[in-house]
Amino acid sequence: MREEKNRKNSNPERNKNIDYRERWKEESRKMFDSSEARKAVDNVFEHETKKALLKLGDRKVLDRLYGTIESGKESLVFLADTPEGERVLVKIYMTQAGSFRDMMQYLRGDKRFRNVKKDRRSVINEWCKKEYKNLDKSSNVVNCPEPIAYEKNILVMEFIGEDFSPYPKLKDVEIENPEEAFEMVMNGIEKLWSSEEIVHGDLSEYNILVAEDELVWIDFSQGVHVSHPEARELGKRDIRNVTNFFQKQGADIDTDKALDRVFPDVEGL
């Protein structure tokens, strides 16, 4: 019995897991604003995600997490505070995301991520890193959340809202001047393509916030480099999405002309 006990005590990996569980039990009580928020993480995410949250705490990126404000098939989004009291968003990608195969396709065609391992965890972690990089580049030419940090499958970014409420999405706002708003979006699409060589890839009235008189783009996880084989098709889809929306709002705009602004060398539009 004594030999068996000594073998267990001499197992560094086992001891590391014990230390992690004890630390998570202690630190998560301080980290989460409510038992409901803590349970949301405990019930959905596995050990590696919890370790990443602890690491972000050690890095002085996160101090306190509140409840979820949005959930989807690939991630949960939490409100949080930094140690300085700044309100931020924490986007945690689920390692069992149902869109795993689609993620691999987007990554494989992007020259920035050609050497990604094919196991699920590596793909999810790179997906998180990709959104961080897309936000970082896109912030040079469009209004979007400032990326703050990432750790494995967790992305921390600027919160676009007030107190505990994000600003409304474009789909939920009455547009006073749809032509002017459309022109703002098209200018952003053009600049992303020509200056930063990025395509948003999922742009629509669902992924644009209205912050007073500004339009703020969000959800850049599907964004790809212009060298991606599907980049033009994704860019054209973005343009069609926003054109259709603003046409329904009463804007007098032509879809083909909008497409030709960004892709003048593409035939058969």
RODO-2510 file (C-alpha; in nm, 4 decimals, decimal comma):
residues 269
     n   res          X          Y          Z
     1     m     0,0000     0,0000     0,0000
     2     r     0,2820     0,2371     0,0900
     3     e     0,4557     0,1696    -0,2435
     4     e     0,1323     0,2385    -0,4334
     5     k     0,0865     0,5647    -0,2441
     6     n     0,4434     0,6683    -0,3189
     7     r     0,3951     0,5955    -0,6890
     8     k     0,0881     0,8214    -0,6987
     9     n     0,2670     1,0995    -0,5155
    10     s     0,5599     1,0790    -0,7545
    11     n     0,3375     1,1192    -1,0643
    12     p     0,3883     1,4858    -1,1655
    13     e     0,0987     1,4876    -1,4148
    14     r    -0,1443     1,3551    -1,1566
    15     n    -0,0215     1,6046    -0,8986
    16     k    -0,0577     1,8834    -1,1552
    17     n    -0,4213     1,7889    -1,2164
    18     i    -0,4906     1,7815    -0,8438
    19     d    -0,3321     2,1248    -0,8038
    20     y    -0,5392     2,2587    -1,0945
    21     r    -0,8679     2,1271    -0,9546
    22     e    -0,7973     2,2730    -0,6126
    23     r    -0,6961     2,6062    -0,7648
    24     w    -1,0001     2,6171    -0,9949
    25     k    -1,2298     2,5453    -0,7010
    26     e    -1,0772     2,8358    -0,5084
    27     e    -1,0190     3,0907    -0,7867
    28     s    -1,3504     3,0385    -0,9682
    29     r    -1,5359     3,1483    -0,6551
    30     k    -1,3612     3,4844    -0,6813
    31     m    -1,3681     3,5053    -1,0598
    32     f    -1,7396     3,4613    -1,1220
    33     d    -2,0016     3,7154    -1,0246
    34     s    -2,2650     3,4496    -0,9651
    35     s    -2,3008     3,0767    -0,9174
    36     e    -2,5022     3,0681    -1,2418
    37     a    -2,2105     3,2094    -1,4426
    38     r    -1,9739     2,9630    -1,2817
    39     k    -2,2081     2,6715    -1,3533
    40     a    -2,2323     2,7795    -1,7183
    41     v    -1,8566     2,7287    -1,7528
    42     d    -1,8455     2,4155    -1,5364
    43     n    -2,1239     2,2475    -1,7341
    44     v    -2,0084     2,3384    -2,0857
    45     f    -1,6298     2,3623    -2,0861
    46     e    -1,3597     2,1072    -2,0089
    47     h    -1,0421     2,1338    -1,8038
    48     e    -0,8226     2,3014    -2,0677
    49     t    -1,0660     2,5912    -2,1046
    50     k    -1,0769     2,6412    -1,7297
    51     k    -0,6978     2,6365    -1,7172
    52     a    -0,6941     2,9021    -1,9903
    53     l    -0,9301     3,1205    -1,7843
    54     l    -0,6968     3,0873    -1,4864
    55     k    -0,4047     3,1808    -1,7103
    56     l    -0,5848     3,4969    -1,8261
    57     g    -0,6350     3,5819    -1,4609
    58     d    -0,2635     3,5285    -1,3953
    59     r    -0,1837     3,7546    -1,6908
    60     k    -0,3972     4,0300    -1,5338
    61     v    -0,6314     4,0276    -1,8325
    62     l    -0,9452     3,9134    -1,6490
    63     d    -1,0657     3,9718    -1,2969
    64     r    -1,4395     3,9042    -1,2830
    65     l    -1,6818     3,7266    -1,5170
    66     y    -2,0551     3,7886    -1,5361
    67     g    -2,3234     3,5878    -1,7125
    68     t    -2,3498     3,5014    -2,0798
    69     i    -2,4922     3,7642    -2,3144
    70     e    -2,4912     3,5491    -2,6275
    71     s    -2,4625     3,1835    -2,7141
    72     g    -2,4225     3,0080    -3,0463
    73     k    -2,3282     2,6762    -3,1968
    74     e    -1,9568     2,7489    -3,1700
    75     s    -1,9123     2,9835    -2,8716
    76     l    -2,0454     3,1443    -2,5557
    77     v    -1,9919     3,5160    -2,4932
    78     f    -1,9530     3,6544    -2,1417
    79     l    -1,9248     4,0027    -1,9993
    80     a    -1,6234     4,0517    -1,7758
    81     d    -1,4083     4,3110    -1,6027
    82     t    -1,0331     4,3589    -1,6121
    83     p    -0,8392     4,4168    -1,2883
    84     e    -0,8600     4,7911    -1,3704
    85     g    -1,2397     4,7721    -1,3856
    86     e    -1,2700     4,7998    -1,7640
    87     r    -1,5691     4,6139    -1,9090
    88     v    -1,4696     4,3584    -2,1766
    89     l    -1,6161     4,0719    -2,3761
    90     v    -1,4930     3,7159    -2,3330
    91     k    -1,5669     3,4833    -2,6236
    92     i    -1,5078     3,1170    -2,5426
    93     y    -1,5072     2,8761    -2,8351
    94     m    -1,6457     2,5346    -2,7520
    95     t    -1,4044     2,2527    -2,8281
    96     q    -1,6994     2,0380    -2,9341
    97     a    -1,8290     2,2974    -3,1789
    98     g    -2,0542     2,1484    -3,4433
    99     s    -1,9001     2,3712    -3,7111
   100     f    -1,5566     2,2114    -3,6673
   101     r    -1,5351     2,0875    -4,0295
   102     d    -1,6264     2,4309    -4,1670
   103     m    -1,3573     2,5868    -3,9491
   104     m    -1,0962     2,3567    -4,0990
   105     q    -1,1988     2,4591    -4,4513
   106     y    -1,1636     2,8298    -4,3719
   107     l    -0,8253     2,7753    -4,2075
   108     r    -0,6852     2,5438    -4,4753
   109     g    -0,7311     2,8015    -4,7515
   110     d    -0,5866     3,0922    -4,5519
   111     k    -0,2128     3,1253    -4,6061
   112     r    -0,1704     3,2520    -4,2501
   113     f    -0,2842     2,9167    -4,1069
   114     r    -0,1657     2,6500    -4,3493
   115     n     0,0258     2,4451    -4,0935
   116     v    -0,2560     2,3913    -3,8465
   117     k    -0,2781     2,0440    -3,6965
   118     k    -0,5988     1,8598    -3,7836
   119     d    -0,7043     1,7592    -3,4332
   120     r    -1,0116     1,9356    -3,2975
   121     r    -0,8423     2,1281    -3,0175
   122     s    -0,5718     2,2698    -3,2458
   123     v    -0,8313     2,3838    -3,4991
   124     i    -1,0474     2,5542    -3,2346
   125     n    -0,7453     2,7302    -3,0831
   126     e    -0,6305     2,8542    -3,4244
   127     w    -0,9854     2,9695    -3,5006
   128     c    -0,9711     3,1855    -3,1887
   129     k    -0,6285     3,3173    -3,2876
   130     k    -0,7614     3,3944    -3,6361
   131     e    -1,0397     3,6151    -3,5042
   132     y    -0,7861     3,7996    -3,2893
   133     k    -0,5654     3,8643    -3,5926
   134     n    -0,8620     3,9636    -3,8107
   135     l    -0,9809     4,2155    -3,5518
   136     d    -0,6300     4,3531    -3,5125
   137     k    -0,5915     4,4178    -3,8865
   138     s    -0,9480     4,5278    -3,9480
   139     s    -0,9355     4,7894    -3,6717
   140     n    -0,7009     4,9895    -3,8965
   141     v    -0,9817     5,0704    -4,1401
   142     v    -1,3214     4,9951    -3,9808
   143     n    -1,4830     5,0382    -3,6417
   144     c    -1,4630     4,7042    -3,4618
   145     p    -1,3863     4,5796    -3,1093
   146     e    -1,0230     4,6132    -3,0087
   147     p    -0,8721     4,2678    -2,9506
   148     i    -0,7082     4,2537    -2,6082
   149     a    -0,5748     3,9001    -2,5612
   150     y    -0,6300     3,5350    -2,6424
   151     e    -0,5432     3,2154    -2,4617
   152     k    -0,6088     2,8842    -2,6394
   153     n    -0,9844     2,8925    -2,7201
   154     i    -1,0632     3,2160    -2,5318
   155     l    -1,0677     3,5610    -2,6939
   156     v    -1,0891     3,8826    -2,4888
   157     m    -1,1937     4,1992    -2,6678
   158     e    -1,3346     4,5462    -2,6152
   159     f    -1,6997     4,5600    -2,5090
   160     i    -1,9161     4,7709    -2,7401
   161     g    -2,1985     4,8868    -2,5174
   162     e    -2,2877     5,0557    -2,1910
   163     d    -2,2914     4,9010    -1,8448
   164     f    -2,4154     4,5459    -1,9037
   165     s    -2,5945     4,6075    -2,2349
   166     p    -2,4336     4,5795    -2,5795
   167     y    -2,5347     4,8345    -2,8403
   168     p    -2,8198     4,7191    -3,0670
   169     k    -2,7618     4,5303    -3,3887
   170     l    -2,8303     4,6999    -3,7200
   171     k    -3,1281     4,4708    -3,7802
   172     d    -3,3025     4,6132    -3,4722
   173     v    -3,2542     4,9840    -3,5483
   174     e    -3,4606     5,2177    -3,7641
   175     i    -3,2235     5,3655    -4,0210
   176     e    -3,2846     5,7371    -4,0865
   177     n    -3,0581     5,7551    -4,3915
   178     p    -3,0077     5,4043    -4,5384
   179     e    -2,8052     5,5304    -4,8381
   180     e    -2,5537     5,7013    -4,6098
   181     a    -2,5277     5,3967    -4,3832
   182     f    -2,4835     5,1700    -4,6856
   183     e    -2,2045     5,3923    -4,8138
   184     m    -2,0267     5,3648    -4,4778
   185     v    -2,0417     4,9850    -4,4932
   186     m    -1,9268     4,9698    -4,8556
   187     n    -1,6317     5,1975    -4,7811
   188     g    -1,5331     4,9567    -4,5052
   189     i    -1,5580     4,6533    -4,7328
   190     e    -1,3438     4,8274    -4,9951
   191     k    -1,0767     4,9317    -4,7446
   192     l    -1,0615     4,5867    -4,5867
   193     w    -1,0064     4,4278    -4,9261
   194     s    -0,7580     4,6787    -5,0698
   195     s    -0,5672     4,7988    -4,7632
   196     e    -0,5727     4,5128    -4,5135
   197     e    -0,6345     4,2252    -4,7589
   198     i    -0,9115     4,0841    -4,5425
   199     v    -1,2697     3,9757    -4,6130
   200     h    -1,5133     3,9735    -4,3223
   201     g    -1,6850     3,6638    -4,4589
   202     d    -2,0059     3,6866    -4,2546
   203     l    -2,1133     4,0491    -4,2799
   204     s    -2,4822     4,1301    -4,2442
   205     e    -2,7225     4,3329    -4,0340
   206     y    -2,6703     4,0708    -3,7613
   207     n    -2,2972     4,1443    -3,7303
   208     i    -2,3024     4,5243    -3,7252
   209     l    -2,3780     4,7210    -3,4088
   210     v    -2,5116     5,0760    -3,4014
   211     a    -2,3184     5,2772    -3,1435
   212     e    -2,4833     5,6212    -3,1476
   213     d    -2,3862     5,7536    -3,4943
   214     e    -2,1265     5,4836    -3,5677
   215     l    -2,1490     5,1385    -3,7206
   216     v    -1,9307     4,8812    -3,5469
   217     w    -1,8488     4,5508    -3,7151
   218     i    -1,8333     4,2365    -3,5007
   219     d    -1,7799     3,8580    -3,5390
   220     f    -1,4682     3,8353    -3,7533
   221     s    -1,4044     3,4642    -3,6977
   222     q    -1,4890     3,3714    -4,0590
   223     g    -1,2685     3,6442    -4,2048
   224     v    -1,0017     3,5254    -4,4481
   225     h    -0,7024     3,6644    -4,6332
   226     v    -0,7696     3,7758    -4,9911
   227     s    -0,5527     3,4878    -5,1162
   228     h    -0,8059     3,2340    -4,9841
   229     p    -0,9689     3,0511    -5,2789
   230     e    -1,3143     3,1480    -5,1513
   231     a    -1,2253     3,5076    -5,0602
   232     r    -1,4004     3,6696    -5,3571
   233     e    -1,7147     3,4632    -5,3131
   234     l    -1,7248     3,5475    -4,9433
   235     g    -1,6709     3,9139    -5,0241
   236     k    -1,9504     3,9123    -5,2809
   237     r    -2,1785     3,7414    -5,0299
   238     d    -2,1033     4,0182    -4,7786
   239     i    -2,1950     4,2829    -5,0354
   240     r    -2,5164     4,1064    -5,1354
   241     n    -2,6176     4,0701    -4,7701
   242     v    -2,5771     4,4384    -4,6872
   243     t    -2,7223     4,5523    -5,0200
   244     n    -3,0354     4,3432    -4,9672
   245     f    -3,0766     4,4773    -4,6150
   246     f    -3,0443     4,8441    -4,7078
   247     q    -3,2699     4,8016    -5,0107
   248     k    -3,5394     4,6754    -4,7722
   249     q    -3,4765     4,9887    -4,5645
   250     g    -3,5592     5,2013    -4,8676
   251     a    -3,2136     5,2714    -5,0087
   252     d    -3,1987     5,3284    -5,3847
   253     i    -2,8911     5,1150    -5,4592
   254     d    -2,7949     4,8653    -5,7273
   255     t    -2,6440     4,5306    -5,6281
   256     d    -2,4390     4,4853    -5,9462
   257     k    -2,2859     4,8318    -5,9156
   258     a    -2,2009     4,7647    -5,5524
   259     l    -2,0273     4,4398    -5,6460
   260     d    -1,8368     4,6109    -5,9263
   261     r    -1,6936     4,8663    -5,6816
   262     v    -1,4876     4,6013    -5,5065
   263     f    -1,4530     4,3358    -5,7787
   264     p    -1,4376     4,5270    -6,1089
   265     d    -1,2321     4,2539    -6,2743
   266     v    -1,4801     3,9757    -6,1973
   267     e    -1,7091     3,8850    -6,4833
   268     g    -2,0541     3,7396    -6,4655
   269     l    -2,1678     3,9231    -6,1535
***
